Amino acid sequence: MENSLKKIFESKVDDIVHGEFIKFSKGSFKNRYLVEAKKQKNGWAIKTGPEFANYLVRACLEKTAGDIEISGVIVATFDVSKKAEFPVERIKKFMGIQQAVVNTKTDPSKVIKLMDGFPRAFFALTFSTPDYQLKIKAKAPKSAKPAGAGEKGPKINFCSLKTPEGDIIKDLFFDYAEFNEISVNHEIIIEQVVIPQGIEDPVQLREQSKRKGKIIRTIKIDGKENKAEVEFEA
């Protein structure tokens, strides 16, 4: 599985990438897709912003067999418990958002099936396996807004993962897979919203509109800083 930033930089834009970028309006969005990692004696310690939550949950669960304890929330605009094949403790509703509170033991394949069915739901789930210790804050992420003047960068602490496995490291840091300490920051610049023709329904119009612009990727690796830039339409 590849994360959306890697797909964009490698010109592999798909429906998953498109779904992630629907929330962006025109403007410059700094401090997005934040991720950092440190090499440890028996693996890596990784921290990310909320944009990587679904990616991390899926990447870890796809390599996990047998029932595991899972807790957290699944955030959507609808009640996902009606389709979930595992117990949902309760549904919290607020301003059109529904959070399914999860605290159960289940097979990872059932969570992945729900993710496949509802790819735009937000899976803020925490679990531990022999190879992955994943912690994600059990809340909805904040909406994307253009950066304000003098805005300070946020802390990278929404998702935390410890693992001895190197596949996730190679995917997140596809341009610099060898390091002791690394952090990556992205500025997403939306220059144009490409609106499809012949669609009148406002929901469909929003769903099918594409964002066009560029991404500036700033990498700090072992004390050195590098930048990369790519144009995209998603």
Summary of the structure (lengths in Angstrom):
residues: 234
radius of gyration: 18.0
end to end distance: 18.4
largest distance: 57.2
contacts: 688
relative contact order: 0.23
helix: 22%
strand: 41%
